[in-house]
Structures are given as structure tokens and as C-alpha cells.
Amino acid sequence: MANILEINNLTKKYGKKLALNDFSLEAESGKVIGILGPNGSGKTTLIKILTGLIHETSGSVLIDGEKPGAYTKSIISYLPDRNFLYKWMSVKDAINFYNDFFIDFNEKKAYELLEFMNLDKNMAIEDMSKGMKEKLNLSLVLSREAKLYILDEPIAGVDPIARDQILDAIINNYRKESTVLITTHLVKDMESIFDEVIFLSEGQILLSGNADDLRDERKMQIDDLYKDILS
């Protein structure tokens, strides 16, 4: 399959600090890719460049053959690591907001995901727990018919039941011809869904490859490998 994402020698500096150092990645359509690393490893900087929020210092990024800009923003469905909806909204308001804002939003799918997540469409966002907000935000993001889904720490701070629902939702609802890029430091909970993994530390790739191949070669689970490499 064609590459949806091509990153070559990507470097980002903040003053003298290197946030990303010669980062390269080719991502095929149809893959779920884990970007694994502790806080401060460069995951957020990478996401900000891919979503067009900041610019690289050097190197290149192509998303569906284009540099980050208006077109790439239209084909990326992005889940940030914090709630992005207004407190005054109800769940139904949030769905209407997405439906008005994104031409690729599938309203029917959104309501199906709400039912799966056990979320009431009339509930106010300000009355929701953190886990409920995470499930709502993910439902909205997955209801877009995007080419690239970028999920930043999608299960951070939620209870085990919510985590299971979120993982099931990701696996069962992303478009199979699309790519899912997930950043996380909660490797044990998420490793089962990754096709490929990248271990990132201080802006550099320490190891990358097919998740099953790495398990076979290293004779350990991805979580154990993460601890071994980054300890």
C-alpha cells in the first residue's frame, strides 16, 4: 500500500534544545503505529509538526504527498491529550459542532459510537467525568472519514473499563484504508493494537519495527522491551 506519511531527517530545536533529532518514518496506509516514549521524548513536538501547529527546523514531512498545510489538515483527524470541547455543550451539541465543521464527519457513526460508549446525547459536558470526556472526544475523532488519525495519549488518566472501551473503539472503527498514529507511555495497555512501534527518547528513535517481529526477535513483550530500552 502507498505511504500516507513520509518523514525524513526531521529536526526541531527550541533554542539550543533538540526536541526532535533526525527523526525519519514511512507509514503505510492501513497501519496502527505506536510512538512510544516518556514525557519529554518528543512525541508532542512530532504531533504539532504533523498537524501544522509548528514548523520543523530542518528535514521534511509529506502527508499524502503534501507538506503540512490546509490540505493535510483536512485529512487528519486529531485527538489532543486534553478536552477540546466547550463546557456549555451537551453531547448532542458537540456532534452538531463536528458535523458543521468537518465535511467528512459521519453523524450516523458518531451516534453508534455514543451508544457503544454508553454516553447520553443529552448529557452536559461539564457534568462528565474525565473518562466520559475521553470517550466522547474519541467518538468524534473516529467519526471522521480521515486518511490519518493522530491520537495523543488516548487512554491517559482513565479507568480500566474506559480504557477497554477506548481500545475496542479504535480497533473496530478506524477506516482500514487509513493510518492511525498513537502516542503513549502506557505501553502495556495498548501494545496489542499496534502493527508497528517506534521507541522515542530525547527526540531520537532508539528502535522501530513491526511489533510482532520485535516480540519474536527480542523474546519479550513490547512493554518489557520499552522498559528495557528506556530504563
Phi and psi in degrees as GROMACS dihedral restraints (atoms count N, CA, C in turn):
[ dihedral_restraints ]
;  ai    aj    ak    al  type     phi  dphi    fc
    3     4     5     6     1   -70.7    20    10
    4     5     6     7     1   153.6    20    10
    6     7     8     9     1   -78.5    20    10
    7     8     9    10     1   127.0    20    10
    9    10    11    12     1   -84.1    20    10
   10    11    12    13     1   -24.2    20    10
   12    13    14    15     1  -136.2    20    10
   13    14    15    16     1   127.8    20    10
   15    16    17    18     1  -132.8    20    10
   16    17    18    19     1   113.3    20    10
   18    19    20    21     1  -118.9    20    10
   19    20    21    22     1   127.3    20    10
   21    22    23    24     1  -128.3    20    10
   22    23    24    25     1   120.2    20    10
   24    25    26    27     1    50.8    20    10
   25    26    27    28     1    43.9    20    10
   27    28    29    30     1   -74.6    20    10
   28    29    30    31     1   126.4    20    10
   30    31    32    33     1  -131.2    20    10
   31    32    33    34     1   137.2    20    10
   33    34    35    36     1  -135.1    20    10
   34    35    36    37     1   126.1    20    10
   36    37    38    39     1  -114.9    20    10
   37    38    39    40     1   139.7    20    10
   39    40    41    42     1  -113.3    20    10
   40    41    42    43     1    96.4    20    10
   42    43    44    45     1    67.1    20    10
   43    44    45    46     1  -123.0    20    10
   45    46    47    48     1   -91.1    20    10
   46    47    48    49     1    -9.8    20    10
   48    49    50    51     1   -82.4    20    10
   49    50    51    52     1   130.3    20    10
   51    52    53    54     1   -91.1    20    10
   52    53    54    55     1   111.4    20    10
   54    55    56    57     1   -87.6    20    10
   55    56    57    58     1   -35.6    20    10
   57    58    59    60     1  -132.6    20    10
   58    59    60    61     1   136.8    20    10
   60    61    62    63     1  -131.1    20    10
   61    62    63    64     1    99.2    20    10
   63    64    65    66     1    58.9    20    10
   64    65    66    67     1    47.8    20    10
   66    67    68    69     1   -85.1    20    10
   67    68    69    70     1   128.5    20    10
   69    70    71    72     1  -131.4    20    10
   70    71    72    73     1   143.1    20    10
   72    73    74    75     1  -158.5    20    10
   73    74    75    76     1   135.6    20    10
   75    76    77    78     1  -118.7    20    10
   76    77    78    79     1   125.4    20    10
   78    79    80    81     1  -121.8    20    10
   79    80    81    82     1   120.6    20    10
   81    82    83    84     1   -78.0    20    10
   82    83    84    85     1   153.3    20    10
   84    85    86    87     1   -62.9    20    10
   85    86    87    88     1   146.6    20    10
   87    88    89    90     1    88.3    20    10
   88    89    90    91     1     6.7    20    10
   90    91    92    93     1  -107.3    20    10
   91    92    93    94     1   148.7    20    10
   93    94    95    96     1  -107.7    20    10
   94    95    96    97     1   116.0    20    10
   96    97    98    99     1  -116.7    20    10
   97    98    99   100     1   127.7    20    10
   99   100   101   102     1   -98.2    20    10
  100   101   102   103     1   125.6    20    10
  102   103   104   105     1  -100.3    20    10
  103   104   105   106     1   106.7    20    10
  105   106   107   108     1  -109.9    20    10
  106   107   108   109     1   127.7    20    10
  108   109   110   111     1  -179.6    20    10
  109   110   111   112     1   157.0    20    10
  111   112   113   114     1   -70.8    20    10
  112   113   114   115     1   171.4    20    10
  114   115   116   117     1   -57.6    20    10
  115   116   117   118     1   136.8    20    10
  117   118   119   120     1    87.4    20    10
  118   119   120   121     1     7.0    20    10
  120   121   122   123     1   -85.2    20    10
  121   122   123   124     1   -12.2    20    10
  123   124   125   126     1   114.1    20    10
  124   125   126   127     1     1.5    20    10
  126   127   128   129     1   -61.8    20    10
  127   128   129   130     1   -46.9    20    10
  129   130   131   132     1   -66.6    20    10
  130   131   132   133     1   -39.4    20    10
  132   133   134   135     1   -60.6    20    10
  133   134   135   136     1   -43.7    20    10
  135   136   137   138     1   -58.3    20    10
  136   137   138   139     1   -47.3    20    10
  138   139   140   141     1   -61.3    20    10
  139   140   141   142     1   -42.3    20    10
  141   142   143   144     1   -63.0    20    10
  142   143   144   145     1   -35.4    20    10
  144   145   146   147     1   -70.3    20    10
  145   146   147   148     1   -44.0    20    10
  147   148   149   150     1   -63.6    20    10
  148   149   150   151     1   -35.6    20    10
  150   151   152   153     1   -89.0    20    10
  151   152   153   154     1     3.3    20    10
  153   154   155   156     1    78.8    20    10
  154   155   156   157     1    15.5    20    10
  156   157   158   159     1   -80.5    20    10
  157   158   159   160     1   -29.5    20    10
  159   160   161   162     1  -138.1    20    10
  160   161   162   163     1   167.3    20    10
  162   163   164   165     1  -110.2    20    10
  163   164   165   166     1   150.1    20    10
  165   166   167   168     1   -71.4    20    10
  166   167   168   169     1   158.1    20    10
  168   169   170   171     1   -80.7    20    10
  169   170   171   172     1   -41.4    20    10
  171   172   173   174     1  -155.9    20    10
  172   173   174   175     1   171.2    20    10
  174   175   176   177     1    92.4    20    10
  175   176   177   178     1  -174.8    20    10
  177   178   179   180     1  -140.3    20    10
  178   179   180   181     1   151.2    20    10
  180   181   182   183     1  -133.8    20    10
  181   182   183   184     1   127.4    20    10
  183   184   185   186     1  -124.6    20    10
  184   185   186   187     1   127.7    20    10
  186   187   188   189     1  -118.5    20    10
  187   188   189   190     1   115.1    20    10
  189   190   191   192     1    52.8    20    10
  190   191   192   193     1    38.7    20    10
  192   193   194   195     1    82.1    20    10
  193   194   195   196     1     1.6    20    10
  195   196   197   198     1  -121.2    20    10
  196   197   198   199     1   149.2    20    10
  198   199   200   201     1   -69.8    20    10
  199   200   201   202     1   152.8    20    10
  201   202   203   204     1   -53.5    20    10
  202   203   204   205     1   129.5    20    10
  204   205   206   207     1  -180.0    20    10
  205   206   207   208     1  -155.3    20    10
  207   208   209   210     1   -60.5    20    10
  208   209   210   211     1   -43.9    20    10
  210   211   212   213     1   -65.4    20    10
  211   212   213   214     1   -48.3    20    10
  213   214   215   216     1   -64.4    20    10
  214   215   216   217     1   -33.7    20    10
  216   217   218   219     1   -63.5    20    10
  217   218   219   220     1   -30.1    20    10
  219   220   221   222     1   -75.4    20    10
  220   221   222   223     1   -17.6    20    10
  222   223   224   225     1  -110.8    20    10
  223   224   225   226     1     2.0    20    10
  225   226   227   228     1  -105.3    20    10
  226   227   228   229     1   129.9    20    10
  228   229   230   231     1  -108.6    20    10
  229   230   231   232     1   114.8    20    10
  231   232   233   234     1  -113.1    20    10
  232   233   234   235     1   126.9    20    10
  234   235   236   237     1  -107.2    20    10
  235   236   237   238     1   105.9    20    10
  237   238   239   240     1   -72.9    20    10
  238   239   240   241     1   172.0    20    10
  240   241   242   243     1   -87.6    20    10
  241   242   243   244     1    15.9    20    10
  243   244   245   246     1  -147.8    20    10
  244   245   246   247     1   158.9    20    10
  246   247   248   249     1   -62.3    20    10
  247   248   249   250     1   134.3    20    10
  249   250   251   252     1  -118.2    20    10
  250   251   252   253     1    11.2    20    10
  252   253   254   255     1  -102.6    20    10
  253   254   255   256     1   154.0    20    10
  255   256   257   258     1   -74.3    20    10
  256   257   258   259     1   141.8    20    10
  258   259   260   261     1   -62.7    20    10
  259   260   261   262     1   -30.7    20    10
  261   262   263   264     1   -72.8    20    10
  262   263   264   265     1   -13.3    20    10
  264   265   266   267     1   -73.8    20    10
  265   266   267   268     1   151.2    20    10
  267   268   269   270     1   -94.8    20    10
  268   269   270   271     1   173.2    20    10
  270   271   272   273     1   -59.6    20    10
  271   272   273   274     1   -42.5    20    10
  273   274   275   276     1   -63.5    20    10
  274   275   276   277     1   -38.4    20    10
  276   277   278   279     1   -60.3    20    10
  277   278   279   280     1   -40.8    20    10
  279   280   281   282     1   -64.2    20    10
  280   281   282   283     1   -40.5    20    10
  282   283   284   285     1   -65.4    20    10
  283   284   285   286     1   -43.4    20    10
  285   286   287   288     1   -62.5    20    10
  286   287   288   289     1   -38.4    20    10
  288   289   290   291     1   -61.1    20    10
  289   290   291   292     1   -48.8    20    10
  291   292   293   294     1   -64.0    20    10
  292   293   294   295     1   -39.9    20    10
  294   295   296   297     1   -63.4    20    10
  295   296   297   298     1   -36.4    20    10
  297   298   299   300     1   -75.2    20    10
  298   299   300   301     1   -31.9    20    10
  300   301   302   303     1   -89.0    20    10
  301   302   303   304     1   -33.6    20    10
  303   304   305   306     1  -118.0    20    10
  304   305   306   307     1   122.7    20    10
  306   307   308   309     1   -72.1    20    10
  307   308   309   310     1   -18.4    20    10
  309   310   311   312     1   -96.6    20    10
  310   311   312   313     1    13.5    20    10
  312   313   314   315     1   -78.8    20    10
  313   314   315   316     1   132.7    20    10
  315   316   317   318     1  -105.2    20    10
  316   317   318   319     1    98.7    20    10
  318   319   320   321     1   -62.7    20    10
  319   320   321   322     1   -40.6    20    10
  321   322   323   324     1   -59.7    20    10
  322   323   324   325     1   -44.0    20    10
  324   325   326   327     1   -63.9    20    10
  325   326   327   328     1   -37.5    20    10
  327   328   329   330     1   -60.6    20    10
  328   329   330   331     1   -44.3    20    10
  330   331   332   333     1   -69.7    20    10
  331   332   333   334     1   -31.5    20    10
  333   334   335   336     1   -65.1    20    10
  334   335   336   337     1   -40.7    20    10
  336   337   338   339     1   -67.9    20    10
  337   338   339   340     1   -37.0    20    10
  339   340   341   342     1   -57.9    20    10
  340   341   342   343     1   -43.9    20    10
  342   343   344   345     1   -64.5    20    10
  343   344   345   346     1   -42.5    20    10
  345   346   347   348     1   -61.9    20    10
  346   347   348   349     1   -37.6    20    10
  348   349   350   351     1   -84.3    20    10
  349   350   351   352     1    -1.5    20    10
  351   352   353   354     1    59.5    20    10
  352   353   354   355     1    45.3    20    10
  354   355   356   357     1  -110.0    20    10
  355   356   357   358     1   132.6    20    10
  357   358   359   360     1   -83.2    20    10
  358   359   360   361     1   126.1    20    10
  360   361   362   363     1   -64.0    20    10
  361   362   363   364     1   -20.3    20    10
  363   364   365   366     1   -94.1    20    10
  364   365   366   367     1    -2.2    20    10
  366   367   368   369     1   -70.7    20    10
  367   368   369   370     1   141.7    20    10
  369   370   371   372     1   -81.3    20    10
  370   371   372   373     1   138.9    20    10
  372   373   374   375     1   -61.9    20    10
  373   374   375   376     1   -35.8    20    10
  375   376   377   378     1   -66.8    20    10
  376   377   378   379     1   -16.5    20    10
  378   379   380   381     1   -95.4    20    10
  379   380   381   382     1     1.2    20    10
  381   382   383   384     1   -86.0    20    10
  382   383   384   385     1   149.3    20    10
  384   385   386   387     1   -75.2    20    10
  385   386   387   388     1   169.5    20    10
  387   388   389   390     1   -59.6    20    10
  388   389   390   391     1   -41.8    20    10
  390   391   392   393     1   -63.1    20    10
  391   392   393   394     1   -40.2    20    10
  393   394   395   396     1   -63.9    20    10
  394   395   396   397     1   -42.4    20    10
  396   397   398   399     1   -63.6    20    10
  397   398   399   400     1   -40.7    20    10
  399   400   401   402     1   -60.0    20    10
  400   401   402   403     1   -43.8    20    10
  402   403   404   405     1   -68.0    20    10
  403   404   405   406     1   -38.0    20    10
  405   406   407   408     1   -65.9    20    10
  406   407   408   409     1   -48.2    20    10
  408   409   410   411     1   -59.2    20    10
  409   410   411   412     1   -43.2    20    10
  411   412   413   414     1   -65.3    20    10
  412   413   414   415     1   -40.1    20    10
  414   415   416   417     1   -58.5    20    10
  415   416   417   418     1   -41.8    20    10
  417   418   419   420     1   -65.9    20    10
  418   419   420   421     1   -45.4    20    10
  420   421   422   423     1   -64.1    20    10
  421   422   423   424     1   -43.0    20    10
  423   424   425   426     1   -74.3    20    10
  424   425   426   427     1   -13.1    20    10
  426   427   428   429     1   -84.8    20    10
  427   428   429   430     1    -3.9    20    10
  429   430   431   432     1   -86.3    20    10
  430   431   432   433     1   143.7    20    10
  432   433   434   435     1   -92.9    20    10
  433   434   435   436     1    67.3    20    10
  435   436   437   438     1   -90.3    20    10
  436   437   438   439     1   166.3    20    10
  438   439   440   441     1   -91.4    20    10
  439   440   441   442     1   -28.0    20    10
  441   442   443   444     1  -136.2    20    10
  442   443   444   445     1   122.8    20    10
  444   445   446   447     1  -104.2    20    10
  445   446   447   448     1   128.6    20    10
  447   448   449   450     1  -118.4    20    10
  448   449   450   451     1   114.5    20    10
  450   451   452   453     1  -114.7    20    10
  451   452   453   454     1   114.2    20    10
  453   454   455   456     1   -96.9    20    10
  454   455   456   457     1   108.2    20    10
  456   457   458   459     1    49.7    20    10
  457   458   459   460     1    60.2    20    10
  459   460   461   462     1   -69.3    20    10
  460   461   462   463     1   -15.6    20    10
  462   463   464   465     1  -119.1    20    10
  463   464   465   466     1    11.3    20    10
  465   466   467   468     1   -65.9    20    10
  466   467   468   469     1   127.8    20    10
  468   469   470   471     1    78.8    20    10
  469   470   471   472     1    13.3    20    10
  471   472   473   474     1  -112.2    20    10
  472   473   474   475     1   159.4    20    10
  474   475   476   477     1   -75.2    20    10
  475   476   477   478     1   164.2    20    10
  477   478   479   480     1   -57.7    20    10
  478   479   480   481     1   -35.8    20    10
  480   481   482   483     1   -66.2    20    10
  481   482   483   484     1   -44.8    20    10
  483   484   485   486     1   -63.8    20    10
  484   485   486   487     1   -36.6    20    10
  486   487   488   489     1   -60.7    20    10
  487   488   489   490     1   -45.6    20    10
  489   490   491   492     1   -61.5    20    10
  490   491   492   493     1   -41.7    20    10
  492   493   494   495     1   -64.6    20    10
  493   494   495   496     1   -41.0    20    10
  495   496   497   498     1   -64.7    20    10
  496   497   498   499     1   -44.5    20    10
  498   499   500   501     1   -63.9    20    10
  499   500   501   502     1   -42.5    20    10
  501   502   503   504     1   -61.4    20    10
  502   503   504   505     1   -40.4    20    10
  504   505   506   507     1   -64.2    20    10
  505   506   507   508     1   -41.1    20    10
  507   508   509   510     1   -62.6    20    10
  508   509   510   511     1   -50.0    20    10
  510   511   512   513     1   -64.7    20    10
  511   512   513   514     1   -39.1    20    10
  513   514   515   516     1   -91.1    20    10
  514   515   516   517     1    -9.1    20    10
  516   517   518   519     1  -127.3    20    10
  517   518   519   520     1    -9.9    20    10
  519   520   521   522     1   -75.8    20    10
  520   521   522   523     1   152.5    20    10
  522   523   524   525     1   -72.2    20    10
  523   524   525   526     1   127.0    20    10
  525   526   527   528     1   -66.4    20    10
  526   527   528   529     1   -19.7    20    10
  528   529   530   531     1   -89.7    20    10
  529   530   531   532     1     1.5    20    10
  531   532   533   534     1  -100.4    20    10
  532   533   534   535     1   175.0    20    10
  534   535   536   537     1  -117.4    20    10
  535   536   537   538     1   141.8    20    10
  537   538   539   540     1  -117.0    20    10
  538   539   540   541     1   123.4    20    10
  540   541   542   543     1  -110.6    20    10
  541   542   543   544     1   121.0    20    10
  543   544   545   546     1  -123.2    20    10
  544   545   546   547     1   125.9    20    10
  546   547   548   549     1   -98.7    20    10
  547   548   549   550     1   138.6    20    10
  549   550   551   552     1  -164.4    20    10
  550   551   552   553     1   154.4    20    10
  552   553   554   555     1  -112.8    20    10
  553   554   555   556     1     0.2    20    10
  555   556   557   558     1   -95.5    20    10
  556   557   558   559     1    69.3    20    10
  558   559   560   561     1   -68.2    20    10
  559   560   561   562     1   -42.7    20    10
  561   562   563   564     1   -57.8    20    10
  562   563   564   565     1   -39.6    20    10
  564   565   566   567     1   -74.6    20    10
  565   566   567   568     1   -21.1    20    10
  567   568   569   570     1  -116.1    20    10
  568   569   570   571     1   -11.9    20    10
  570   571   572   573     1   -61.3    20    10
  571   572   573   574     1   -25.6    20    10
  573   574   575   576     1   -66.3    20    10
  574   575   576   577     1   -19.2    20    10
  576   577   578   579     1   -96.6    20    10
  577   578   579   580     1    -5.9    20    10
  579   580   581   582     1   -85.4    20    10
  580   581   582   583     1   133.0    20    10
  582   583   584   585     1   -83.1    20    10
  583   584   585   586     1   -40.3    20    10
  585   586   587   588     1  -134.8    20    10
  586   587   588   589     1   153.3    20    10
  588   589   590   591     1  -134.8    20    10
  589   590   591   592     1   150.2    20    10
  591   592   593   594     1  -130.6    20    10
  592   593   594   595     1   123.9    20    10
  594   595   596   597     1   -94.9    20    10
  595   596   597   598     1   119.7    20    10
  597   598   599   600     1  -118.6    20    10
  598   599   600   601     1   133.2    20    10
  600   601   602   603     1  -147.1    20    10
  601   602   603   604     1   127.9    20    10
  603   604   605   606     1    50.5    20    10
  604   605   606   607     1    40.5    20    10
  606   607   608   609     1    81.2    20    10
  607   608   609   610     1     2.8    20    10
  609   610   611   612     1  -120.6    20    10
  610   611   612   613     1   147.3    20    10
  612   613   614   615     1   -80.9    20    10
  613   614   615   616     1   120.6    20    10
  615   616   617   618     1   -88.2    20    10
  616   617   618   619     1   -33.4    20    10
  618   619   620   621     1  -164.0    20    10
  619   620   621   622     1   146.1    20    10
  621   622   623   624     1  -151.7    20    10
  622   623   624   625     1   158.7    20    10
  624   625   626   627     1   159.4    20    10
  625   626   627   628     1  -178.7    20    10
  627   628   629   630     1   -65.1    20    10
  628   629   630   631     1   132.2    20    10
  630   631   632   633     1   -61.5    20    10
  631   632   633   634     1   -45.0    20    10
  633   634   635   636     1   -65.9    20    10
  634   635   636   637     1   -39.6    20    10
  636   637   638   639     1   -63.3    20    10
  637   638   639   640     1   -40.9    20    10
  639   640   641   642     1   -66.0    20    10
  640   641   642   643     1   -37.9    20    10
  642   643   644   645     1   -61.0    20    10
  643   644   645   646     1   -44.1    20    10
  645   646   647   648     1   -67.3    20    10
  646   647   648   649     1   -44.9    20    10
  648   649   650   651     1   -68.4    20    10
  649   650   651   652     1   -41.6    20    10
  651   652   653   654     1   -95.1    20    10
  652   653   654   655     1    -7.3    20    10
  654   655   656   657     1    56.4    20    10
  655   656   657   658     1    42.5    20    10
  657   658   659   660     1  -157.4    20    10
  658   659   660   661     1   159.6    20    10
  660   661   662   663     1   -71.8    20    10
  661   662   663   664     1   161.7    20    10
  663   664   665   666     1   -61.5    20    10
  664   665   666   667     1   -37.7    20    10
  666   667   668   669     1   -62.9    20    10
  667   668   669   670     1   -43.0    20    10
  669   670   671   672     1   -66.0    20    10
  670   671   672   673     1   -38.3    20    10
  672   673   674   675     1   -64.8    20    10
  673   674   675   676     1   -40.4    20    10
  675   676   677   678     1   -58.1    20    10
  676   677   678   679     1   -47.3    20    10
  678   679   680   681     1   -65.5    20    10
  679   680   681   682     1   -38.4    20    10
  681   682   683   684     1   -66.7    20    10
  682   683   684   685     1   -43.2    20    10
  684   685   686   687     1   -73.1    20    10
  685   686   687   688     1   -38.7    20    10
  687   688   689   690     1  -100.2    20    10
  688   689   690   691     1     2.2    20    10
